[in-house]
């Protein structure tokens, strides 16, 4: 019997990444696969607090900040994903494209990501995590496009 499909889903909590979650769940359901969600956060708790607009947490000591940020991300995963018991979550510090590719090397078969659909010119000027992962990913990538209004 073949081993189950192991799917890694990049989540930044945007509408586009939640669309990727839906696509990945559908795929895993059809193949009896294993689903893991990953969010890449800034490497320091201070940067993470600022990026997540949790500046009030900076008033406590460093240990309090680390615990508060861990609790914040756990709550965010639970609220946004409504995670099922057979789904795993990974929270990684660092630069998104690099960490996604590094995590993809850990035995996954497929990486699923949403795209913000900014267009070629904006992606060229601004850079794009999806574009970088597309070039560097060690495994196949499924890109879920942004839905456009009719």
C-alpha positions, 0 to 999 in steps of 0.5 A: 500500500502506498504511503499517504500524500503529505501536504504542507499548506502555507498560511499567512491568515489572508483570504488567499491563504485560507482559500489554499487551506480549503483546496488542500483539505479537499485534496487530502480528503480525496487521497486520505492524505496528511495535512500540515499548516505552516506559518512563518513569523518574524524571527524575534518576538519583538518583530512578531509583536510589531508585525501582528500589531501587538505592541502592548505586549512589549511592556512586559519582560522578554519571557512574558512576550515569548509566552504571549506571542506563542499563545497569540499564534495558537489562538490565531491558528485555531480561530482562522483554521478551525483545525481538525484533530488530524491536522498539524500546525508548524510555526517557524521563525524566519524569512517566509520563502526560505523557511517554507522551502526548508520545511518542504524538504522534511518529507512532504509531497506537495506544497499549497499556497495562495497568491495575492494576485497583484499582477506581473508588474507589482510582483516584479517590483515588490517581489513575491513569496510565491515566486521565490518558492516556485523557483526554490521549492524542492517539491511540487507546488500548487498555487491557488489564485485569488478569486476575481470579481466577475 
